[in-house]
Amino acid sequence: MRKTAFVIAGLVSAASIALVGCDVQKTEEGNVQMPKYEVSKTQEGDVTLPKYDVDAPNVDVTTEQKDVTVPKVGVYTEKETLTVPKVEVTPAQDDDKVAQNKK
């Protein structure tokens, strides 16, 4: 398994060195002509963007120890204790619902 990883790493390194060593020569000049447009204003505009009141949820990310079955090279598995992320999301409360619950 390790030999395969080293062979792949060697091939990737050789390919990247080969790409860096490329010799690039311009063989033809390019030409770009952009179309021309004329725009005229026909009426005055008015933009009023909507307003939003957003209450974002509280997100707590912590870690905890969990026993996880981890495959090992060979035909057996073994339990190991790993640190895994733990995410808790508390949704934002609607102000109207909070006001009604306090009554």
N, C-alpha and C positions, 0 to 999 in steps of 0.2 A: 504494500500500500504506500509506504514512504517513497519507494523507488519511483512509482508512478507519479507522485506529486512532484518529485524533483525533475523528472523527465518533462512533465508539462510545464513547470516553471522555466526550465531551460529553453524549451521551444518558444514560449511566450517572450522570453528575453531576447532570443535570437531574432524573432520576427520584429520586435520593436527596434532593435539595433539596425536591422535591414531597412525599416521604414525611415529611420532618422538619416541614414546614409543615402537617401534618394537624391538624384540630381534632377532639378526641375528647370526646364527652359521654355520660354514663351515662344510659340511657333506662329501665332497669328494675332493681330490686333483686334480688340473687341470694339463694338459700337452699340450704344444704347441711345435711342431717341424716345423721350417721354411724350405722351400726348399732352396738348395744351387745352385748357378749359377756361371759359369765362363764366363767372357766377355773379348774379345780381340779386340784391335783396328785394323781395316783393312785399313784405309786411314786417312789422315790428314783432318781436317775440317776447314772451314772458314765461319764465320758468319758476315754479315754486315746487321745491322738492318736499316729499312727505317727511314728517318727523317721526322717529321711533323712540320709545322708551324701552330699553332692553335690560332685563335682569339676567345676568349670566349665572350658570350653576357653579357651585363650589366643587372643585375637583381636588381630591387628596390622593397623591401618589406616594405610596410607601413600599417597603419590601417586607417580606416575611419568609421564613424558612419552610420549605416543603420537601417531602421525600418524593423523588421522581425516579422512575425506572429508566436508566440510561443504558443504551446498547453499548457494548464493549466489542473491540475487535476480537473475533472468535465466535463461538456459538453460545455464549452465555450473556446474561444481563446482570446488572448489579444496581442496587439502590444507592443513590447519593443524595446528600442534602445540598440543595442549590438555593441561591437567593433569587426570587422571582418577583416581578413587579406586582403590586396590589393597588388597584385603582378604585376609589370610591367617588361616585358622582351624586351630589345632592342637588336636585333640580331647584331652580329659582322659584320662589313663591310669588304668585300673582298678588299685587298690592291690594286689589279688591277682596280677594279671598282672605288675606291676612286681616284686613279691617273687619270683615264679617265674623271671622273666628274670634276676634278680640272682644266683640260685643256680648 
